[in-house]
């Protein structure tokens, strides 16, 4: 591209999203944004995404009962996430028991 050609910011951002770690982080952030739709309203009240590392999504769960329920829904949830992304964004999920109920209401970090 020559110096005289102007590139639209949306084109620059689209290229960055495809080719950088920032793009991957933005795609992963959609999990937090759309958690209620991905998990379902009822299930989303009892768990939340916590982090992603090496393709593994860590999900905080409020009780052992919900952890057990999620173990049955895990592959369906991963399928929904990857369909939303249009590619394999996460390959596995790991469930972590929340130390207390307040943990589910704390800020959500990637």
N, CA, C and O atoms as CSV, one atom per row, in Angstrom:
chain,resi,resn,atom,element,x,y,z
A,1,UNK,N,N,0.854,-1.181,0.000
A,1,UNK,CA,C,0.000,0.000,0.000
A,1,UNK,C,C,0.892,1.235,0.000
A,1,UNK,O,O,1.816,1.342,0.806
A,2,UNK,N,N,0.617,2.144,-0.888
A,2,UNK,CA,C,1.414,3.370,-0.948
A,2,UNK,C,C,0.951,4.339,0.141
A,2,UNK,O,O,-0.129,4.191,0.714
A,3,UNK,N,N,1.777,5.309,0.403
A,3,UNK,CA,C,1.459,6.283,1.452
A,3,UNK,C,C,0.237,7.120,1.117
A,3,UNK,O,O,-0.427,7.635,2.016
A,4,UNK,N,N,-0.064,7.260,-0.158
A,4,UNK,CA,C,-1.188,8.099,-0.563
A,4,UNK,C,C,-2.534,7.399,-0.418
A,4,UNK,O,O,-3.574,8.057,-0.400
A,5,UNK,N,N,-2.525,6.085,-0.317
A,5,UNK,CA,C,-3.787,5.364,-0.166
A,5,UNK,C,C,-4.226,5.410,1.290
A,5,UNK,O,O,-3.429,5.193,2.203
A,6,UNK,N,N,-5.484,5.690,1.487
A,6,UNK,CA,C,-6.050,5.744,2.828
A,6,UNK,C,C,-6.768,4.422,3.082
A,6,UNK,O,O,-7.519,3.927,2.241
A,7,UNK,N,N,-6.513,3.866,4.267
A,7,UNK,CA,C,-7.160,2.611,4.637
A,7,UNK,C,C,-8.184,2.897,5.726
A,7,UNK,O,O,-7.905,3.604,6.694
A,8,UNK,N,N,-9.348,2.346,5.552
A,8,UNK,CA,C,-10.432,2.551,6.515
A,8,UNK,C,C,-10.097,1.826,7.822
A,8,UNK,O,O,-9.523,0.737,7.798
A,9,UNK,N,N,-10.447,2.416,8.939
A,9,UNK,CA,C,-10.140,1.848,10.260
A,9,UNK,C,C,-10.765,0.460,10.432
A,9,UNK,O,O,-10.168,-0.404,11.074
A,10,UNK,N,N,-11.941,0.238,9.877
A,10,UNK,CA,C,-12.575,-1.081,10.012
A,10,UNK,C,C,-11.744,-2.155,9.320
A,10,UNK,O,O,-11.695,-3.293,9.787
A,11,UNK,N,N,-11.091,-1.809,8.215
A,11,UNK,CA,C,-10.221,-2.763,7.524
A,11,UNK,C,C,-8.988,-3.085,8.367
A,11,UNK,O,O,-8.553,-4.235,8.437
A,12,UNK,N,N,-8.440,-2.067,8.996
A,12,UNK,CA,C,-7.274,-2.254,9.868
A,12,UNK,C,C,-7.641,-3.145,11.050
A,12,UNK,O,O,-6.908,-4.077,11.379
A,13,UNK,N,N,-8.768,-2.862,11.686
A,13,UNK,CA,C,-9.211,-3.655,12.835
A,13,UNK,C,C,-9.521,-5.087,12.439
A,13,UNK,O,O,-9.199,-6.018,13.179
A,14,UNK,N,N,-10.135,-5.274,11.295
A,14,UNK,CA,C,-10.450,-6.631,10.826
A,14,UNK,C,C,-9.159,-7.425,10.612
A,14,UNK,O,O,-9.088,-8.603,10.962
A,15,UNK,N,N,-8.152,-6.787,10.043
A,15,UNK,CA,C,-6.865,-7.453,9.835
A,15,UNK,C,C,-6.194,-7.787,11.171
A,15,UNK,O,O,-5.651,-8.879,11.341
A,16,UNK,N,N,-6.232,-6.855,12.106
A,16,UNK,CA,C,-5.657,-7.105,13.430
A,16,UNK,C,C,-6.384,-8.241,14.138
A,16,UNK,O,O,-5.760,-9.062,14.809
A,17,UNK,N,N,-7.698,-8.284,13.988
A,17,UNK,CA,C,-8.482,-9.329,14.642
A,17,UNK,C,C,-8.126,-10.707,14.110
A,17,UNK,O,O,-8.120,-11.681,14.863
A,18,UNK,N,N,-7.833,-10.799,12.829
A,18,UNK,CA,C,-7.503,-12.084,12.222
A,18,UNK,C,C,-6.075,-12.531,12.526
A,18,UNK,O,O,-5.801,-13.729,12.582
A,19,UNK,N,N,-5.169,-11.584,12.721
A,19,UNK,CA,C,-3.743,-11.914,12.733
A,19,UNK,C,C,-3.010,-11.672,14.044
A,19,UNK,O,O,-1.790,-11.828,14.089
A,20,UNK,N,N,-3.703,-11.299,15.103
A,20,UNK,CA,C,-3.000,-10.992,16.349
A,20,UNK,C,C,-3.682,-11.640,17.555
A,20,UNK,O,O,-4.824,-12.095,17.482
A,21,UNK,N,N,-2.948,-11.665,18.658
A,21,UNK,CA,C,-3.514,-12.170,19.915
A,21,UNK,C,C,-4.684,-11.297,20.372
A,21,UNK,O,O,-5.624,-11.782,21.002
A,22,UNK,N,N,-4.617,-10.022,20.050
A,22,UNK,CA,C,-5.723,-9.121,20.385
A,22,UNK,C,C,-7.019,-9.610,19.747
A,22,UNK,O,O,-8.077,-9.584,20.376
A,23,UNK,N,N,-6.933,-10.052,18.507
A,23,UNK,CA,C,-8.112,-10.567,17.822
A,23,UNK,C,C,-8.682,-11.782,18.525
A,23,UNK,O,O,-9.897,-11.903,18.683
A,24,UNK,N,N,-7.807,-12.681,18.947
A,24,UNK,CA,C,-8.266,-13.867,19.675
A,24,UNK,C,C,-8.932,-13.465,20.982
A,24,UNK,O,O,-9.975,-14.013,21.338
A,25,UNK,N,N,-8.343,-12.514,21.701
A,25,UNK,CA,C,-8.936,-12.056,22.962
A,25,UNK,C,C,-10.306,-11.419,22.734
A,25,UNK,O,O,-11.215,-11.589,23.546
A,26,UNK,N,N,-10.450,-10.690,21.639
A,26,UNK,CA,C,-11.749,-10.081,21.332
A,26,UNK,C,C,-12.786,-11.153,21.016
A,26,UNK,O,O,-13.939,-11.049,21.435
A,27,UNK,N,N,-12.379,-12.177,20.282
A,27,UNK,CA,C,-13.299,-13.279,19.994
A,27,UNK,C,C,-13.696,-13.992,21.276
A,27,UNK,O,O,-14.868,-14.316,21.469
A,28,UNK,N,N,-12.742,-14.235,22.144
A,28,UNK,CA,C,-13.027,-14.916,23.409
A,28,UNK,C,C,-13.925,-14.070,24.299
A,28,UNK,O,O,-14.756,-14.612,25.027
A,29,UNK,N,N,-13.773,-12.761,24.254
A,29,UNK,CA,C,-14.604,-11.870,25.075
A,29,UNK,C,C,-16.080,-12.000,24.723
A,29,UNK,O,O,-16.944,-11.704,25.549
A,30,UNK,N,N,-16.375,-12.440,23.505
A,30,UNK,CA,C,-17.772,-12.644,23.117
A,30,UNK,C,C,-18.436,-13.704,23.983
A,30,UNK,O,O,-19.654,-13.676,24.159
A,31,UNK,N,N,-17.661,-14.640,24.528
A,31,UNK,CA,C,-18.227,-15.652,25.426
A,31,UNK,C,C,-18.833,-14.970,26.648
A,31,UNK,O,O,-19.934,-15.317,27.075
A,32,UNK,N,N,-18.112,-14.000,27.209
A,32,UNK,CA,C,-18.612,-13.276,28.378
A,32,UNK,C,C,-19.834,-12.445,27.991
A,32,UNK,O,O,-20.828,-12.416,28.716
A,33,UNK,N,N,-19.754,-11.773,26.848
A,33,UNK,CA,C,-20.852,-10.916,26.398
A,33,UNK,C,C,-22.128,-11.708,26.151
A,33,UNK,O,O,-23.223,-11.218,26.428
A,34,UNK,N,N,-22.000,-12.919,25.637
A,34,UNK,CA,C,-23.163,-13.702,25.236
A,34,UNK,C,C,-23.407,-14.910,26.136
A,34,UNK,O,O,-24.102,-15.845,25.740
A,35,UNK,N,N,-22.846,-14.897,27.331
A,35,UNK,CA,C,-22.924,-16.057,28.211
A,35,UNK,C,C,-24.357,-16.518,28.450
A,35,UNK,O,O,-24.638,-17.715,28.380
A,36,UNK,N,N,-25.257,-15.598,28.728
A,36,UNK,CA,C,-26.639,-15.992,29.023
A,36,UNK,C,C,-27.277,-16.712,27.825
A,36,UNK,O,O,-28.011,-17.682,28.013
A,37,UNK,N,N,-27.011,-16.254,26.614
A,37,UNK,CA,C,-27.555,-16.917,25.428
A,37,UNK,C,C,-26.861,-18.265,25.201
A,37,UNK,O,O,-27.511,-19.235,24.812
A,38,UNK,N,N,-25.565,-18.330,25.437
A,38,UNK,CA,C,-24.814,-19.566,25.209
A,38,UNK,C,C,-25.186,-20.653,26.209
A,38,UNK,O,O,-25.416,-21.803,25.834
A,39,UNK,N,N,-25.243,-20.282,27.476
A,39,UNK,CA,C,-25.516,-21.258,28.525
A,39,UNK,C,C,-27.013,-21.459,28.764
A,39,UNK,O,O,-27.436,-22.488,29.289
A,40,UNK,N,N,-27.787,-20.482,28.378
A,40,UNK,CA,C,-29.209,-20.505,28.697
A,40,UNK,C,C,-29.439,-19.696,29.962
A,40,UNK,O,O,-28.608,-19.701,30.870
A,41,UNK,N,N,-30.546,-19.016,30.017
A,41,UNK,CA,C,-30.827,-18.108,31.139
A,41,UNK,C,C,-30.751,-18.812,32.497
A,41,UNK,O,O,-30.144,-18.292,33.434
A,42,UNK,N,N,-31.358,-19.977,32.601
A,42,UNK,CA,C,-31.405,-20.686,33.879
A,42,UNK,C,C,-30.012,-21.136,34.327
A,42,UNK,O,O,-29.627,-20.927,35.478
A,43,UNK,N,N,-29.268,-21.748,33.425
A,43,UNK,CA,C,-27.931,-22.249,33.759
A,43,UNK,C,C,-26.965,-21.097,34.047
A,43,UNK,O,O,-26.119,-21.199,34.936
A,44,UNK,N,N,-27.092,-20.009,33.297
A,44,UNK,CA,C,-26.197,-18.859,33.468
A,44,UNK,C,C,-26.284,-18.244,34.867
A,44,UNK,O,O,-25.348,-17.583,35.318
A,45,UNK,N,N,-27.397,-18.460,35.543
A,45,UNK,CA,C,-27.546,-17.945,36.911
A,45,UNK,C,C,-26.684,-18.709,37.910
A,45,UNK,O,O,-26.461,-18.233,39.024
A,46,UNK,N,N,-26.199,-19.881,37.529
A,46,UNK,CA,C,-25.484,-20.744,38.455
A,46,UNK,C,C,-24.011,-20.958,38.095
A,46,UNK,O,O,-23.289,-21.670,38.792
A,47,UNK,N,N,-23.580,-20.334,37.003
A,47,UNK,CA,C,-22.182,-20.464,36.604
A,47,UNK,C,C,-21.808,-19.287,35.719
A,47,UNK,O,O,-22.676,-18.581,35.205
A,48,UNK,N,N,-20.498,-19.083,35.546
A,48,UNK,CA,C,-20.029,-18.019,34.663
A,48,UNK,C,C,-18.638,-18.367,34.156
A,48,UNK,O,O,-17.885,-19.068,34.832
A,49,UNK,N,N,-18.297,-17.883,32.978
A,49,UNK,CA,C,-16.942,-18.115,32.483
A,49,UNK,C,C,-15.951,-17.343,33.346
A,49,UNK,O,O,-16.251,-16.247,33.819
A,50,UNK,N,N,-14.788,-17.911,33.544
A,50,UNK,CA,C,-13.766,-17.254,34.362
A,50,UNK,C,C,-12.538,-16.891,33.542
A,50,UNK,O,O,-12.069,-15.754,33.594
A,51,UNK,N,N,-12.015,-17.846,32.789
A,51,UNK,CA,C,-10.810,-17.587,32.004
A,51,UNK,C,C,-10.671,-18.619,30.899
A,51,UNK,O,O,-11.348,-19.647,30.894
A,52,UNK,N,N,-9.780,-18.323,29.968
A,52,UNK,CA,C,-9.445,-19.270,28.909
A,52,UNK,C,C,-7.935,-19.340,28.826
A,52,UNK,O,O,-7.250,-18.319,28.754
A,53,UNK,N,N,-7.425,-20.570,28.837
A,53,UNK,CA,C,-5.988,-20.769,28.692
A,53,UNK,C,C,-5.774,-22.015,27.842
A,53,UNK,O,O,-6.320,-23.079,28.134
A,54,UNK,N,N,-4.977,-21.874,26.794
A,54,UNK,CA,C,-4.665,-22.984,25.898
A,54,UNK,C,C,-5.927,-23.678,25.375
A,54,UNK,O,O,-5.980,-24.904,25.277
A,55,UNK,N,N,-6.931,-22.879,25.044
A,55,UNK,CA,C,-8.162,-23.427,24.485
A,55,UNK,C,C,-9.106,-24.041,25.499
A,55,UNK,O,O,-10.153,-24.576,25.133
A,56,UNK,N,N,-8.742,-23.968,26.778
A,56,UNK,CA,C,-9.596,-24.544,27.817
A,56,UNK,C,C,-10.332,-23.431,28.560
A,56,UNK,O,O,-9.716,-22.538,29.143
A,57,UNK,N,N,-11.655,-23.504,28.525
A,57,UNK,CA,C,-12.504,-22.530,29.205
A,57,UNK,C,C,-12.714,-22.972,30.645
A,57,UNK,O,O,-13.168,-24.087,30.898
A,58,UNK,N,N,-12.385,-22.104,31.580
A,58,UNK,CA,C,-12.649,-22.373,32.998
A,58,UNK,C,C,-13.966,-21.698,33.358
A,58,UNK,O,O,-14.177,-20.517,33.086
A,59,UNK,N,N,-14.838,-22.477,33.973
A,59,UNK,CA,C,-16.166,-21.994,34.338
A,59,UNK,C,C,-16.336,-22.136,35.848
A,59,UNK,O,O,-16.148,-23.218,36.404
A,60,UNK,N,N,-16.692,-21.036,36.501
A,60,UNK,CA,C,-16.958,-21.037,37.945
A,60,UNK,C,C,-18.404,-21.480,38.146
A,60,UNK,O,O,-19.321,-20.954,37.515
A,61,UNK,N,N,-18.592,-22.449,39.026
A,61,UNK,CA,C,-19.921,-23.025,39.276
A,61,UNK,C,C,-20.249,-22.866,40.757
A,61,UNK,O,O,-19.374,-23.014,41.610
A,62,UNK,N,N,-21.505,-22.566,41.058
A,62,UNK,CA,C,-21.875,-22.233,42.428
A,62,UNK,C,C,-21.981,-23.420,43.384
A,62,UNK,O,O,-21.858,-23.226,44.593
A,63,UNK,N,N,-22.204,-24.644,42.890
A,63,UNK,CA,C,-22.369,-25.778,43.800
A,63,UNK,C,C,-21.983,-27.084,43.111
A,63,UNK,O,O,-21.931,-27.151,41.883
A,64,UNK,N,N,-21.716,-28.115,43.898
A,64,UNK,CA,C,-21.415,-29.428,43.298
A,64,UNK,C,C,-22.571,-29.963,42.444
A,64,UNK,O,O,-22.341,-30.657,41.454
A,65,UNK,N,N,-23.788,-29.647,42.820
A,65,UNK,CA,C,-24.951,-30.103,42.048
A,65,UNK,C,C,-24.916,-29.510,40.636
A,65,UNK,O,O,-25.131,-30.216,39.651
A,66,UNK,N,N,-24.642,-28.208,40.553
A,66,UNK,CA,C,-24.569,-27.555,39.241
A,66,UNK,C,C,-23.329,-28.005,38.480
A,66,UNK,O,O,-23.356,-28.073,37.251
A,67,UNK,N,N,-22.267,-28.307,39.166
A,67,UNK,CA,C,-21.065,-28.816,38.513
A,67,UNK,C,C,-21.377,-30.160,37.840
A,67,UNK,O,O,-20.953,-30.418,36.713
A,68,UNK,N,N,-22.118,-30.997,38.546
A,68,UNK,CA,C,-22.515,-32.295,37.996
A,68,UNK,C,C,-23.410,-32.102,36.765
A,68,UNK,O,O,-23.219,-32.763,35.744
A,69,UNK,N,N,-24.378,-31.201,36.868
A,69,UNK,CA,C,-25.271,-30.923,35.747
A,69,UNK,C,C,-24.480,-30.419,34.544
A,69,UNK,O,O,-24.719,-30.846,33.414
A,70,UNK,N,N,-23.542,-29.514,34.787
A,70,UNK,CA,C,-22.733,-28.970,33.699
A,70,UNK,C,C,-21.879,-30.037,33.027
A,70,UNK,O,O,-21.609,-29.950,31.829
A,71,UNK,N,N,-21.454,-31.037,33.783
A,71,UNK,CA,C,-20.637,-32.084,33.174
A,71,UNK,C,C,-21.409,-32.806,32.070
A,71,UNK,O,O,-20.806,-33.294,31.114
A,72,UNK,N,N,-22.735,-32.880,32.192
A,72,UNK,CA,C,-23.565,-33.495,31.163
A,72,UNK,C,C,-23.800,-32.554,29.979
A,72,UNK,O,O,-24.044,-33.008,28.862
A,73,UNK,N,N,-23.725,-31.258,30.224
A,73,UNK,CA,C,-24.014,-30.261,29.187
A,73,UNK,C,C,-22.752,-29.695,28.539
A,73,UNK,O,O,-22.837,-28.879,27.621
A,74,UNK,N,N,-21.607,-30.117,29.006
A,74,UNK,CA,C,-20.319,-29.554,28.593
A,74,UNK,C,C,-20.146,-29.516,27.079
A,74,UNK,O,O,-19.842,-28.459,26.527
A,75,UNK,N,N,-20.331,-30.639,26.396
A,75,UNK,CA,C,-20.051,-30.693,24.961
A,75,UNK,C,C,-21.044,-29.871,24.159
A,75,UNK,O,O,-20.689,-29.294,23.132
A,76,UNK,N,N,-22.280,-29.814,24.618
A,76,UNK,CA,C,-23.270,-28.968,23.963
A,76,UNK,C,C,-22.893,-27.494,24.115
A,76,UNK,O,O,-23.014,-26.716,23.169
A,77,UNK,N,N,-22.440,-27.117,25.303
A,77,UNK,CA,C,-22.016,-25.740,25.552
A,77,UNK,C,C,-20.811,-25.377,24.683
A,77,UNK,O,O,-20.770,-24.290,24.107
A,78,UNK,N,N,-19.838,-26.273,24.585
A,78,UNK,CA,C,-18.663,-26.018,23.740
A,78,UNK,C,C,-19.078,-25.883,22.276
A,78,UNK,O,O,-18.548,-25.041,21.551
A,79,UNK,N,N,-20.010,-26.702,21.852
A,79,UNK,CA,C,-20.503,-26.625,20.480
A,79,UNK,C,C,-21.159,-25.268,20.220
A,79,UNK,O,O,-20.925,-24.658,19.176
A,80,UNK,N,N,-21.960,-24.801,21.144
A,80,UNK,CA,C,-22.616,-23.490,21.000
A,80,UNK,C,C,-21.590,-22.367,20.913
A,80,UNK,O,O,-21.712,-21.467,20.083
A,81,UNK,N,N,-20.573,-22.427,21.781
A,81,UNK,CA,C,-19.529,-21.393,21.787
A,81,UNK,C,C,-18.799,-21.379,20.447
A,81,UNK,O,O,-18.597,-20.319,19.854
A,82,UNK,N,N,-18.411,-22.546,19.980
A,82,UNK,CA,C,-17.656,-22.624,18.733
A,82,UNK,C,C,-18.506,-22.270,17.519
A,82,UNK,O,O,-17.993,-21.718,16.546
A,83,UNK,N,N,-19.790,-22.577,17.565
A,83,UNK,CA,C,-20.691,-22.142,16.483
A,83,UNK,C,C,-20.801,-20.629,16.459
A,83,UNK,O,O,-20.793,-20.019,15.390
A,84,UNK,N,N,-20.903,-20.020,17.635
A,84,UNK,CA,C,-20.971,-18.563,17.731
A,84,UNK,C,C,-19.725,-17.948,17.100
A,84,UNK,O,O,-19.812,-16.949,16.386
A,85,UNK,N,N,-18.567,-18.550,17.365
A,85,UNK,CA,C,-17.299,-18.018,16.872
A,85,UNK,C,C,-17.065,-18.353,15.400
A,85,UNK,O,O,-16.280,-17.682,14.729
A,86,UNK,N,N,-17.728,-19.368,14.902
A,86,UNK,CA,C,-17.506,-19.793,13.536
A,86,UNK,C,C,-16.232,-20.590,13.349
A,86,UNK,O,O,-15.781,-20.812,12.225
A,87,UNK,N,N,-15.656,-21.020,14.467
A,87,UNK,CA,C,-14.439,-21.839,14.452
A,87,UNK,C,C,-14.251,-22.420,15.844
A,87,UNK,O,O,-15.008,-22.102,16.761
A,88,UNK,N,N,-13.239,-23.275,16.006
A,88,UNK,CA,C,-12.991,-23.822,17.341
A,88,UNK,C,C,-12.256,-22.781,18.183
A,88,UNK,O,O,-11.044,-22.601,18.064
A,89,UNK,N,N,-12.998,-22.123,19.010
A,89,UNK,CA,C,-12.461,-21.102,19.898
A,89,UNK,C,C,-12.007,-21.732,21.212
A,89,UNK,O,O,-10.992,-21.333,21.784
A,90,UNK,N,N,-12.762,-22.713,21.682
A,90,UNK,CA,C,-12.402,-23.473,22.885
A,90,UNK,C,C,-12.538,-24.959,22.576
A,90,UNK,O,O,-13.456,-25.379,21.873
A,91,UNK,N,N,-11.611,-25.747,23.113
A,91,UNK,CA,C,-11.627,-27.183,22.829
A,91,UNK,C,C,-12.067,-28.011,24.026
A,91,UNK,O,O,-12.385,-29.192,23.889
A,92,UNK,N,N,-12.083,-27.388,25.201
A,92,UNK,CA,C,-12.476,-28.124,26.399
A,92,UNK,C,C,-12.958,-27.137,27.450
A,92,UNK,O,O,-12.737,-25.932,27.332
A,93,UNK,N,N,-13.611,-27.651,28.468
A,93,UNK,CA,C,-14.081,-26.826,29.578
A,93,UNK,C,C,-13.713,-27.528,30.880
A,93,UNK,O,O,-13.743,-28.755,30.983
A,94,UNK,N,N,-13.373,-26.724,31.850
A,94,UNK,CA,C,-12.995,-27.216,33.174
A,94,UNK,C,C,-13.837,-26.455,34.177
A,94,UNK,O,O,-13.891,-25.226,34.138
A,95,UNK,N,N,-14.493,-27.171,35.074
A,95,UNK,CA,C,-15.403,-26.544,36.034
A,95,UNK,C,C,-14.723,-26.394,37.387
A,95,UNK,O,O,-14.089,-27.321,37.891
A,96,UNK,N,N,-14.870,-25.204,37.962
A,96,UNK,CA,C,-14.262,-24.877,39.248
A,96,UNK,C,C,-15.371,-24.475,40.203
A,96,UNK,O,O,-16.199,-23.622,39.884
A,97,UNK,N,N,-15.383,-25.082,41.356
A,97,UNK,CA,C,-16.386,-24.762,42.362
A,97,UNK,C,C,-16.095,-23.394,42.970
A,97,UNK,O,O,-14.977,-23.120,43.406
A,98,UNK,N,N,-17.103,-22.549,42.991
A,98,UNK,CA,C,-16.957,-21.212,43.572
A,98,UNK,C,C,-16.754,-21.342,45.076
A,98,UNK,O,O,-17.443,-22.123,45.732
A,99,UNK,N,N,-15.807,-20.575,45.625
A,99,UNK,CA,C,-15.580,-20.649,47.070
A,99,UNK,C,C,-16.794,-20.206,47.886
A,99,UNK,O,O,-17.011,-20.692,48.996
A,100,UNK,N,N,-17.577,-19.291,47.340
A,100,UNK,CA,C,-18.818,-18.858,47.988
A,100,UNK,C,C,-19.724,-18.258,46.924
A,100,UNK,O,O,-19.287,-18.041,45.794
A,101,UNK,N,N,-20.966,-17.988,47.264
A,101,UNK,CA,C,-21.937,-17.480,46.291
A,101,UNK,C,C,-21.537,-16.130,45.711
A,101,UNK,O,O,-21.880,-15.827,44.568
A,102,UNK,N,N,-20.810,-15.307,46.486
A,102,UNK,CA,C,-20.421,-13.986,46.008
A,102,UNK,C,C,-19.492,-14.069,44.804
A,102,UNK,O,O,-19.435,-13.129,44.011
A,103,UNK,N,N,-18.774,-15.155,44.651
A,103,UNK,CA,C,-17.832,-15.302,43.548
A,103,UNK,C,C,-18.523,-15.174,42.200
A,103,UNK,O,O,-17.947,-14.624,41.261
A,104,UNK,N,N,-19.749,-15.673,42.091
A,104,UNK,CA,C,-20.470,-15.593,40.823
A,104,UNK,C,C,-20.857,-14.166,40.468
A,104,UNK,O,O,-21.128,-13.871,39.303
A,105,UNK,N,N,-20.886,-13.290,41.442
A,105,UNK,CA,C,-21.302,-11.918,41.197
A,105,UNK,C,C,-20.139,-10.957,41.047
A,105,UNK,O,O,-20.355,-9.766,40.827
A,106,UNK,N,N,-18.905,-11.445,41.162
A,106,UNK,CA,C,-17.727,-10.587,41.020
A,106,UNK,C,C,-17.485,-10.285,39.553
A,106,UNK,O,O,-18.094,-10.891,38.671
A,107,UNK,N,N,-16.581,-9.333,39.302
A,107,UNK,CA,C,-16.269,-8.974,37.922
A,107,UNK,C,C,-15.746,-10.168,37.164
A,107,UNK,O,O,-15.160,-11.081,37.746
A,108,UNK,N,N,-15.960,-10.160,35.862
A,108,UNK,CA,C,-15.597,-11.278,35.016
A,108,UNK,C,C,-14.355,-10.927,34.213
A,108,UNK,O,O,-14.370,-9.984,33.422
A,109,UNK,N,N,-13.279,-11.683,34.412
A,109,UNK,CA,C,-12.017,-11.440,33.735
A,109,UNK,C,C,-11.762,-12.489,32.681
A,109,UNK,O,O,-12.212,-13.629,32.799
A,110,UNK,N,N,-11.040,-12.099,31.650
A,110,UNK,CA,C,-10.606,-13.070,30.634
A,110,UNK,C,C,-9.269,-13.619,31.079
A,110,UNK,O,O,-8.687,-14.458,30.393
